[in-house]
Amino acid sequence: MQTNAWTVQKMTATALLIAVGIAIPIFSPVKILLEPASFTLASHVAIFVAMMISPATAVGVTVGTTVGFALGGFPPVIVLRAATHLVFATAGSLYLKRRPGTLSSPVQVHVFSFLIAIIHAVCEVVVVCAFYFSGNLVAFEASGFFRSVILLVGVGTVVHSMIDLEIALVIFKALCKQRGFKAMAGK
């Protein structure tokens, strides 16, 4: 019986994280604009918290937020960048499942964060490159490939990802103080 309750809790957590993951980029007042790119603080937090719960939750939140962006009318490059989150979210959640102590060690968290950020950035750069070289990102073309794609999207995503993971970790640890959440997350 407890397993079913945990399943309902995970489904509910997944749904709430999808809603948060869609709402933050739309409504957040904290946006860093570095033309032609922009970065919304905490826009990946829902995915990172989901990653810390379970692989199924991470996949669900990533698919849900991607569909949400598509239905919300976001440009195709944004929707496809969101879809690439499936790669780092799946890899990260599987890693955390195998090595749950990672989140307890500051050194391991920083190494994990950096490696996930690299995967995250590479995937997003691949998507942006496809649009850039097809001539569908005029603002990016005006700034040049190195500045707009490598520095802003690549390096910018690494930094943004690592900041968002730190925010997610603070939230996750606070949630784990709640008995029901801690049991659901298997911590």
Residue frames as a rotation matrix with the C-alpha (Angstrom) as fourth column:
MET 1
0.566 0.825 0.000 0.00
0.825 -0.566 0.000 0.00
0.000 0.000 -1.000 0.00
GLN 2
0.387 -0.492 -0.780 2.84
0.185 -0.787 0.588 2.41
-0.903 -0.372 -0.213 0.77
THR 3
-0.627 -0.646 0.435 4.30
0.526 0.059 0.848 1.86
-0.574 0.761 0.303 -2.69
ASN 4
-0.034 0.704 0.709 1.06
0.957 -0.181 0.226 3.10
0.287 0.686 -0.668 -4.29
ALA 5
0.808 0.293 -0.510 1.08
0.485 -0.824 0.294 6.17
-0.334 -0.485 -0.808 -2.04
TRP 6
-0.080 -0.915 -0.396 4.68
0.183 -0.404 0.896 6.89
-0.980 -0.001 0.200 -3.06
THR 7
-0.566 -0.060 0.822 3.71
0.810 0.143 0.568 6.48
-0.152 0.988 -0.032 -6.73
VAL 8
0.513 0.810 0.284 0.90
0.820 -0.560 0.115 9.03
0.252 0.174 -0.952 -6.30
GLN 9
0.645 -0.350 -0.679 3.32
0.251 -0.743 0.621 11.33
-0.722 -0.571 -0.391 -4.48
LYS 10
-0.463 -0.877 0.131 5.89
0.389 -0.068 0.919 11.04
-0.797 0.476 0.373 -7.27
MET 11
-0.262 0.453 0.852 3.24
0.944 -0.064 0.324 11.69
0.202 0.889 -0.411 -9.93
THR 12
0.796 0.573 -0.194 2.04
0.605 -0.761 0.233 14.72
-0.014 -0.303 -0.953 -7.97
ALA 13
0.271 -0.793 -0.545 5.61
0.190 -0.511 0.838 15.96
-0.944 -0.330 0.012 -7.50
THR 14
-0.575 -0.465 0.673 6.23
0.709 0.127 0.694 15.46
-0.408 0.876 0.257 -11.22
ALA 15
0.200 0.759 0.619 3.13
0.918 -0.366 0.151 17.45
0.341 0.539 -0.770 -12.16
LEU 16
0.861 0.104 -0.497 4.01
0.356 -0.822 0.445 20.27
-0.362 -0.560 -0.745 -9.78
LEU 17
-0.086 -0.974 -0.208 7.59
0.265 -0.224 0.938 20.40
-0.960 0.026 0.278 -11.04
ILE 18
-0.386 0.048 0.921 6.35
0.923 0.023 0.385 20.53
-0.002 0.999 -0.053 -14.65
ALA 19
0.669 0.717 0.198 4.15
0.703 -0.696 0.146 23.51
0.242 0.042 -0.969 -13.72
VAL 20
0.660 -0.512 -0.550 7.04
0.131 -0.642 0.756 25.24
-0.740 -0.571 -0.356 -11.96
GLY 21
-0.322 -0.864 0.387 9.40
0.527 0.176 0.831 24.41
-0.787 0.472 0.399 -14.84
ILE 22
-0.122 0.369 0.921 7.03
0.943 -0.245 0.223 26.08
0.308 0.897 -0.318 -17.32
ALA 23
0.811 0.576 -0.099 6.11
0.572 -0.747 0.339 29.03
0.121 -0.332 -0.936 -15.09
ILE 24
0.313 -0.748 -0.585 9.62
0.491 -0.400 0.774 30.16
-0.813 -0.530 0.243 -14.16
PRO 25
-0.660 -0.633 0.406 10.80
0.678 -0.268 0.684 31.02
-0.324 0.727 0.606 -17.70
ILE 26
-0.074 0.718 0.692 7.50
0.799 -0.373 0.472 32.73
0.597 0.587 -0.546 -18.47
PHE 27
0.772 0.617 0.155 7.05
0.374 -0.637 0.674 34.83
0.515 -0.462 -0.722 -15.32
SER 28
0.298 -0.704 -0.644 10.50
0.921 0.035 0.388 35.23
-0.250 -0.709 0.659 -13.76
PRO 29
1.000 0.012 -0.029 11.64
0.006 -0.981 -0.194 38.83
-0.031 0.193 -0.981 -13.42
VAL 30
0.351 -0.935 0.054 15.26
-0.416 -0.104 0.904 37.66
-0.839 -0.339 -0.425 -13.03
LYS 31
0.827 -0.097 0.554 16.52
0.522 0.501 -0.691 37.41
-0.210 0.860 0.465 -16.60
ILE 32
0.005 -0.890 -0.455 20.05
-0.001 -0.455 0.890 38.12
-1.000 -0.004 -0.003 -17.76
LEU 33
0.914 0.345 0.215 20.07
0.234 -0.013 -0.972 39.43
-0.333 0.939 -0.092 -21.29
LEU 34
-0.157 -0.962 -0.221 23.36
-0.161 -0.196 0.967 39.07
-0.974 0.188 -0.124 -23.17
GLU 35
0.669 0.547 -0.504 22.29
-0.544 -0.101 -0.833 39.72
-0.506 0.831 0.230 -26.74
PRO 36
-0.398 0.860 -0.320 21.48
-0.693 -0.052 0.719 37.60
0.602 0.508 0.616 -28.58
ALA 37
-0.372 0.233 -0.898 21.04
0.405 0.912 0.068 35.12
0.835 -0.338 -0.434 -25.72
SER 38
-0.019 0.346 0.938 19.15
-0.801 -0.567 0.193 35.38
0.598 -0.748 0.288 -22.46
PHE 39
-0.635 -0.232 -0.737 19.31
0.239 0.848 -0.473 33.35
0.735 -0.477 -0.483 -19.28
THR 40
0.293 0.795 0.531 16.47
-0.515 -0.336 0.788 33.04
0.805 -0.505 0.311 -16.76
LEU 41
-0.682 -0.577 0.449 17.68
-0.660 0.221 -0.718 32.36
0.315 -0.786 -0.532 -13.24
ALA 42
-0.575 0.350 0.740 16.28
-0.468 0.601 -0.648 29.10
-0.671 -0.718 -0.182 -11.83
SER 43
0.132 0.691 -0.710 14.75
-0.990 0.051 -0.135 27.99
-0.057 0.721 0.691 -15.14
HIS 44
-0.140 -0.252 -0.957 16.32
-0.436 0.884 -0.169 24.52
0.889 0.394 -0.234 -14.74
VAL 45
-0.644 -0.181 0.743 15.61
-0.763 0.077 -0.642 24.11
0.059 -0.980 -0.188 -11.03
ALA 46
0.383 0.867 0.319 12.49
-0.854 0.464 -0.235 21.96
-0.352 -0.183 0.918 -11.53
ILE 47
0.692 -0.185 -0.698 14.43
-0.369 0.740 -0.562 19.54
0.621 0.646 0.444 -13.73
PHE 48
-0.405 -0.914 -0.008 17.31
-0.415 0.192 -0.889 19.35
0.814 -0.357 -0.457 -11.24
VAL 49
-0.373 0.356 0.857 14.97
-0.888 0.131 -0.440 18.71
-0.268 -0.925 0.267 -8.30
ALA 50
0.724 0.667 -0.174 13.26
-0.684 0.666 -0.297 16.01
-0.082 0.334 0.939 -10.39
MET 51
0.257 -0.744 -0.617 16.68
-0.395 0.502 -0.769 14.50
0.882 0.441 -0.165 -11.13
MET 52
-0.681 -0.551 0.482 17.31
-0.615 0.074 -0.785 14.27
0.397 -0.831 -0.390 -7.40
ILE 53
0.091 0.802 0.590 14.00
-0.908 0.311 -0.282 12.45
-0.409 -0.509 0.757 -6.85
SER 54
0.096 -0.048 0.994 14.21
0.133 0.990 0.035 9.70
-0.986 0.129 0.102 -9.49
PRO 55
-0.892 -0.440 0.105 14.97
0.124 -0.016 0.992 8.98
-0.434 0.898 0.069 -13.15
ALA 56
-0.353 0.836 0.420 11.25
0.928 0.256 0.270 8.61
0.119 0.485 -0.866 -13.94
THR 57
0.504 0.506 -0.700 10.49
0.634 -0.767 -0.098 11.98
-0.587 -0.394 -0.708 -12.35
ALA 58
-0.311 -0.717 -0.623 13.37
-0.028 -0.649 0.761 13.59
-0.950 0.254 0.182 -14.25
VAL 59
-0.898 0.028 0.439 12.15
0.431 0.260 0.864 12.21
-0.090 0.965 -0.245 -17.57
GLY 60
0.009 0.999 0.033 8.54
1.000 -0.009 -0.006 13.19
-0.005 0.033 -0.999 -16.81
VAL 61
0.404 0.102 -0.909 9.43
0.374 -0.925 0.062 16.75
-0.835 -0.365 -0.412 -15.88
THR 62
-0.626 -0.711 -0.321 11.71
-0.045 -0.378 0.925 17.18
-0.779 0.593 0.205 -18.89
VAL 63
-0.748 0.431 0.504 9.11
0.650 0.326 0.687 15.87
0.132 0.842 -0.524 -21.34
GLY 64
0.225 0.918 -0.328 6.37
0.958 -0.269 -0.096 17.88
-0.177 -0.293 -0.940 -19.62
THR 65
0.148 -0.217 -0.965 8.27
0.165 -0.956 0.241 21.17
-0.975 -0.195 -0.105 -19.72
THR 66
-0.878 -0.477 0.044 9.26
0.093 -0.078 0.993 20.60
-0.470 0.875 0.113 -23.36
VAL 67
-0.420 0.819 0.391 5.63
0.873 0.249 0.419 19.98
0.246 0.518 -0.820 -24.34
GLY 68
0.361 0.547 -0.756 4.64
0.767 -0.634 -0.093 23.02
-0.530 -0.547 -0.648 -22.27
PHE 69
-0.358 -0.567 -0.742 7.08
-0.027 -0.788 0.616 25.23
-0.933 0.240 0.266 -24.17
ALA 70
-0.936 0.049 0.350 5.82
0.352 0.222 0.910 23.86
-0.033 0.974 -0.225 -27.51
LEU 71
-0.052 0.997 0.047 2.18
0.977 0.041 0.211 24.48
0.208 0.057 -0.976 -26.56
GLY 72
0.297 0.106 -0.949 3.13
0.592 -0.800 0.096 27.89
-0.749 -0.590 -0.300 -25.18
GLY 73
0.940 0.158 0.302 4.28
0.341 -0.446 -0.827 29.00
0.004 0.881 -0.474 -28.60
PHE 74
0.409 -0.873 -0.265 7.98
-0.209 -0.372 0.904 29.32
-0.888 -0.314 -0.335 -27.79
PRO 75
0.367 -0.340 -0.866 10.29
-0.930 -0.156 -0.333 29.46
-0.023 0.927 -0.373 -30.82
PRO 76
0.903 0.032 -0.428 11.41
-0.142 0.963 -0.229 26.05
0.405 0.268 0.874 -32.17
VAL 77
-0.057 -0.995 -0.086 15.02
-0.100 0.092 -0.991 26.61
0.993 -0.048 -0.105 -31.07
ILE 78
-0.396 -0.014 0.918 13.85
-0.889 -0.245 -0.387 27.07
0.230 -0.970 0.084 -27.45
VAL 79
0.658 0.712 0.245 11.60
-0.745 0.663 0.073 23.99
-0.110 -0.231 0.967 -27.60
LEU 80
0.733 -0.436 -0.522 14.41
0.038 0.793 -0.608 21.86
0.679 0.426 0.597 -29.02
ARG 81
-0.377 -0.844 0.382 16.89
-0.419 -0.212 -0.883 23.19
0.826 -0.493 -0.274 -26.46
ALA 82
-0.022 0.463 0.886 14.39
-0.994 0.083 -0.068 22.17
-0.105 -0.882 0.459 -23.77
ALA 83
0.884 0.376 -0.278 14.09
-0.426 0.893 -0.146 18.73
0.193 0.248 0.949 -25.37
THR 84
0.158 -0.909 -0.385 17.85
-0.140 0.366 -0.920 18.23
0.978 0.199 -0.069 -25.04
HIS 85
-0.152 -0.182 0.972 17.46
-0.952 -0.237 -0.193 18.47
0.265 -0.954 -0.137 -21.28
LEU 86
0.869 0.495 -0.009 16.32
-0.486 0.857 0.174 14.87
0.094 -0.147 0.985 -21.48
VAL 87
0.429 -0.790 -0.438 19.96
0.127 0.533 -0.836 13.88
0.894 0.304 0.329 -22.03
PHE 88
-0.568 -0.736 0.367 21.49
-0.271 -0.254 -0.929 15.53
0.777 -0.627 -0.055 -18.95
ALA 89
0.003 0.643 0.765 18.43
-0.990 -0.105 0.092 14.91
0.140 -0.758 0.637 -16.77
THR 90
0.889 0.307 -0.339 18.43
-0.305 0.950 0.061 11.19
0.341 0.049 0.939 -17.54
ALA 91
0.148 -0.925 -0.351 22.20
0.230 0.377 -0.897 10.85
0.962 0.052 0.269 -17.18
GLY 92
-0.543 -0.384 0.747 22.26
-0.517 -0.548 -0.658 12.85
0.662 -0.743 0.098 -13.96
SER 93
0.288 0.740 0.608 19.33
-0.952 0.153 0.264 11.06
0.102 -0.655 0.749 -12.35
LEU 94
0.838 -0.056 -0.543 20.74
-0.028 0.989 -0.145 7.63
0.546 0.136 0.827 -13.19
TYR 95
-0.221 -0.975 0.001 24.10
0.096 -0.022 -0.995 8.66
0.970 -0.220 0.099 -11.75
LEU 96
-0.439 0.093 0.894 22.47
-0.805 -0.483 -0.345 9.93
0.399 -0.871 0.287 -8.55
LYS 97
0.701 0.713 0.011 20.45
-0.666 0.649 0.368 6.73
0.256 -0.265 0.930 -8.25
ARG 98
0.610 -0.545 -0.575 23.66
0.320 0.833 -0.451 4.67
0.725 0.091 0.683 -8.38
ARG 99
-0.477 -0.835 -0.276 25.62
0.703 -0.174 -0.690 7.06
0.528 -0.522 0.670 -6.17
PRO 100
0.517 0.847 0.122 23.15
0.587 -0.455 0.670 8.68
0.623 -0.275 -0.732 -3.75
GLY 101
0.390 -0.440 -0.809 25.94
0.807 -0.259 0.530 10.01
-0.443 -0.860 0.255 -1.52
THR 102
-0.315 -0.541 0.780 26.97
0.880 -0.474 0.026 12.46
0.355 0.695 0.625 -4.24
LEU 103
0.269 0.544 0.795 24.64
0.256 -0.836 0.485 15.15
0.928 0.073 -0.364 -2.92
SER 104
0.937 0.068 -0.344 26.14
0.348 -0.060 0.936 14.92
0.043 -0.996 -0.080 0.57
SER 105
0.108 -0.981 -0.164 29.69
0.818 -0.005 0.575 15.75
-0.565 -0.196 0.802 -0.44
PRO 106
0.593 0.120 -0.797 30.49
-0.126 -0.963 -0.239 19.34
-0.796 0.242 -0.555 -1.50
VAL 107
-0.467 -0.825 -0.319 33.37
-0.527 -0.031 0.850 18.19
-0.711 0.565 -0.420 -3.72
GLN 108
-0.739 0.229 0.633 31.28
0.508 0.807 0.302 15.47
-0.442 0.545 -0.713 -5.38
VAL 109
0.367 0.918 -0.154 28.38
0.610 -0.362 -0.705 17.90
-0.703 0.165 -0.692 -5.89
HIS 110
0.330 -0.287 -0.899 30.64
-0.469 -0.877 0.107 20.42
-0.819 0.386 -0.424 -7.65
VAL 111
-0.795 -0.606 0.037 32.21
-0.305 0.450 0.839 17.77
-0.525 0.656 -0.542 -9.89
PHE 112
-0.421 0.745 0.517 28.76
0.765 0.598 -0.240 16.33
-0.488 0.295 -0.822 -10.66
SER 113
0.481 0.633 -0.606 27.39
0.274 -0.766 -0.582 19.83
-0.833 0.114 -0.542 -11.34
PHE 114
-0.119 -0.631 -0.766 30.24
-0.641 -0.541 0.545 20.65
-0.758 0.556 -0.340 -13.73
LEU 115
-0.911 -0.249 0.328 29.94
0.035 0.747 0.663 17.38
-0.411 0.616 -0.672 -15.65
ILE 116
-0.078 0.962 0.262 26.16
0.837 0.206 -0.507 17.72
-0.542 0.180 -0.821 -15.96
ALA 117
0.436 0.199 -0.878 26.64
-0.077 -0.963 -0.257 21.34
-0.897 0.179 -0.405 -17.07
ILE 118
-0.606 -0.704 -0.371 29.05
-0.497 -0.029 0.867 20.25
-0.621 0.710 -0.332 -19.80
ILE 119
-0.743 0.422 0.521 26.56
0.602 0.761 0.242 17.66
-0.294 0.493 -0.819 -21.09
HIS 120
0.268 0.888 -0.373 23.80
0.640 -0.453 -0.620 20.28
-0.720 -0.073 -0.690 -20.86
ALA 121
0.167 -0.274 -0.947 25.85
-0.392 -0.900 0.192 22.86
-0.905 0.339 -0.258 -22.79
VAL 122
-0.851 -0.522 0.061 27.03
-0.177 0.394 0.902 20.48
-0.494 0.757 -0.428 -25.52
CYS 123
-0.428 0.772 0.469 23.45
0.835 0.537 -0.123 19.40
-0.347 0.339 -0.874 -26.23
GLU 124
0.516 0.657 -0.549 22.20
0.416 -0.753 -0.510 22.98
-0.749 0.035 -0.662 -26.41
VAL 125
-0.195 -0.668 -0.718 25.12
-0.484 -0.571 0.663 24.06
-0.853 0.477 -0.212 -28.62
VAL 126
-0.846 -0.078 0.527 24.31
0.339 0.684 0.646 21.24
-0.411 0.726 -0.552 -31.05
VAL 127
0.123 0.974 0.192 20.72
0.908 -0.033 -0.418 22.50
-0.401 0.226 -0.888 -31.37
VAL 128
0.546 0.061 -0.835 21.79
-0.004 -0.997 -0.076 26.12
-0.837 0.045 -0.545 -31.76
CYS 129
-0.572 -0.805 -0.156 24.41
-0.242 -0.015 0.970 25.13
-0.784 0.593 -0.187 -34.35
ALA 130
-0.525 0.447 0.724 21.73
0.784 0.585 0.208 23.44
-0.331 0.677 -0.658 -36.45
PHE 131
0.607 0.787 -0.114 19.68
0.705 -0.599 -0.381 26.64
-0.368 0.151 -0.918 -36.45
TYR 132
0.293 -0.590 -0.752 22.73
-0.167 -0.806 0.568 28.89
-0.941 -0.041 -0.335 -36.83
PHE 133
-0.711 -0.698 0.084 24.11
-0.077 0.196 0.977 27.10
-0.699 0.689 -0.194 -39.88
SER 134
-0.339 0.662 0.668 20.69
0.924 0.368 0.103 26.88
-0.178 0.653 -0.737 -41.50
GLY 135
-0.834 -0.089 0.545 20.37
0.279 -0.919 0.277 30.66
0.476 0.383 0.791 -41.29
ASN 136
0.134 0.989 -0.065 17.48
0.493 -0.010 0.870 30.64
0.860 -0.149 -0.489 -38.83
LEU 137
0.484 -0.025 -0.875 19.15
0.837 -0.278 0.471 32.63
-0.255 -0.960 -0.114 -36.04
VAL 138
0.481 -0.256 0.838 19.78
0.508 -0.698 -0.505 36.06
0.714 0.669 -0.206 -37.54
ALA 139
0.865 -0.144 0.480 20.56
-0.429 -0.707 0.562 37.70
0.258 -0.693 -0.674 -34.18
PHE 140
0.688 -0.639 0.343 23.13
0.127 0.572 0.810 35.01
-0.714 -0.514 0.475 -33.47
GLU 141
0.434 -0.513 0.740 24.68
0.900 0.213 -0.380 35.36
0.037 0.831 0.555 -36.94
ALA 142
0.724 -0.111 0.681 25.11
0.071 -0.969 -0.235 39.10
0.686 0.219 -0.694 -36.41
SER 143
0.782 -0.416 0.464 27.14
-0.595 -0.278 0.754 38.44
-0.185 -0.866 -0.465 -33.25
GLY 144
-0.075 -0.835 -0.546 29.30
-0.872 0.320 -0.369 35.77
0.483 0.448 -0.752 -34.87
PHE 145
0.445 0.266 -0.855 29.58
-0.098 0.964 0.249 32.05
0.890 -0.027 0.455 -34.23
PHE 146
-0.445 -0.714 -0.540 32.24
0.462 0.333 -0.822 32.12
0.767 -0.615 0.182 -31.52
ARG 147
-0.915 0.082 0.396 30.63
-0.336 -0.698 -0.633 34.86
0.225 -0.712 0.665 -29.42
SER 148
-0.148 0.977 0.150 27.01
-0.962 -0.177 0.206 33.85
0.228 -0.114 0.967 -29.80
VAL 149
0.617 0.438 -0.654 27.17
-0.386 0.892 0.234 30.05
0.686 0.108 0.719 -29.95
ILE 150
0.000 -0.700 -0.714 30.36
0.453 0.637 -0.624 29.02
0.892 -0.323 0.317 -28.15
LEU 151
-0.893 -0.425 0.149 30.60
0.084 -0.482 -0.872 31.74
0.442 -0.766 0.466 -25.49
LEU 152
-0.520 0.732 0.440 26.99
-0.836 -0.541 -0.088 32.73
0.173 -0.414 0.894 -24.86
VAL 153
0.548 0.775 -0.313 25.24
-0.687 0.631 0.361 29.40
0.478 0.017 0.878 -25.38
GLY 154
0.293 -0.492 -0.820 28.11
0.212 0.870 -0.446 27.05
0.932 -0.043 0.359 -24.51
VAL 155
-0.734 -0.653 -0.187 29.93
0.353 -0.131 -0.926 28.72
0.581 -0.746 0.327 -21.63
GLY 156
-0.571 0.596 0.565 26.78
-0.722 -0.692 0.000 30.59
0.390 -0.408 0.825 -20.58
THR 157
0.471 0.773 -0.425 24.87
-0.486 0.630 0.606 27.33
0.736 -0.079 0.672 -20.24
VAL 158
-0.122 -0.586 -0.801 27.64
0.504 0.659 -0.559 25.79
0.855 -0.472 0.215 -18.13
VAL 159
-0.943 -0.254 0.214 27.52
-0.016 -0.609 -0.793 28.70
0.332 -0.752 0.570 -15.68
HIS 160
-0.281 0.931 0.233 23.72
-0.869 -0.350 0.350 28.91
0.407 -0.104 0.908 -15.73
SER 161
0.351 0.386 -0.853 23.37
-0.147 0.922 0.357 25.15
0.925 0.000 0.381 -15.21
MET 162
-0.444 -0.619 -0.648 25.75
0.554 0.379 -0.741 25.11
0.704 -0.688 0.175 -12.25
ILE 163
-0.892 0.202 0.404 23.97
-0.403 -0.758 -0.512 28.02
0.203 -0.620 0.758 -10.56
ASP 164
0.045 0.994 -0.098 20.56
-0.849 0.089 0.520 26.40
0.526 0.060 0.848 -11.08
LEU 165
0.139 -0.043 -0.989 21.81
0.217 0.976 -0.011 23.07
0.966 -0.213 0.145 -9.69
GLU 166
-0.858 -0.482 -0.178 23.00
0.297 -0.182 -0.938 24.84
0.419 -0.857 0.299 -6.53
ILE 167
-0.576 0.743 0.342 19.58
-0.802 -0.595 -0.057 26.49
0.161 -0.307 0.938 -6.13
ALA 168
0.281 0.703 -0.653 17.88
-0.544 0.678 0.495 23.12
0.790 0.216 0.573 -6.70
LEU 169
-0.317 -0.487 -0.814 20.10
0.384 0.719 -0.580 21.45
0.867 -0.496 -0.041 -4.12
VAL 170
-0.968 0.015 0.250 19.12
-0.217 -0.548 -0.808 24.00
0.125 -0.836 0.534 -1.47
ILE 171
-0.139 0.990 -0.001 15.43
-0.966 -0.135 0.218 23.44
0.216 0.031 0.976 -2.28
PHE 172
0.211 0.186 -0.960 15.82
-0.237 0.962 0.134 19.65
0.948 0.199 0.247 -2.39
LYS 173
-0.696 -0.537 -0.477 17.58
0.332 0.348 -0.877 19.55
0.637 -0.768 -0.064 0.99
ALA 174
-0.798 0.491 0.349 14.85
-0.600 -0.592 -0.538 21.71
-0.058 -0.639 0.767 2.51
LEU 175
0.162 0.894 -0.418 12.17
-0.870 0.329 0.366 19.41
0.465 0.304 0.831 1.06
CYS 176
-0.108 -0.290 -0.951 13.99
0.025 0.955 -0.294 16.35
0.994 -0.056 -0.096 2.41
LYS 177
-0.941 -0.172 0.291 13.44
-0.263 -0.169 -0.950 17.66
0.212 -0.971 0.114 5.94
GLN 178
-0.016 0.989 0.147 9.80
-0.996 -0.002 -0.093 16.76
-0.092 -0.148 0.985 5.39
ARG 179
-0.392 -0.182 0.902 9.28
-0.419 0.908 0.001 13.11
-0.819 -0.378 -0.433 6.29
GLY 180
0.532 0.712 0.458 6.86
0.110 0.479 -0.871 12.34
-0.839 0.514 0.176 3.44
PHE 181
0.831 -0.283 -0.480 9.07
-0.556 -0.379 -0.740 13.92
0.027 0.881 -0.472 0.79
LYS 182
-0.146 -0.965 0.216 12.19
-0.965 0.187 0.183 12.26
-0.217 -0.182 -0.959 2.12
ALA 183
-0.189 0.154 0.970 10.54
-0.126 0.976 -0.179 8.82
-0.974 -0.156 -0.166 1.97
MET 184
0.826 0.556 0.092 9.18
0.048 0.094 -0.994 9.47
-0.561 0.826 0.051 -1.54
ALA 185
0.667 -0.640 -0.382 12.58
-0.719 -0.417 -0.557 10.61
0.197 0.646 -0.738 -2.80
GLY 186
0.841 -0.317 -0.438 14.20
0.301 0.948 -0.107 7.54
0.449 -0.041 0.892 -1.23
LYS 187
-0.031 -0.880 0.473 16.59
-0.167 -0.462 -0.871 9.62
0.985 -0.106 -0.132 0.86
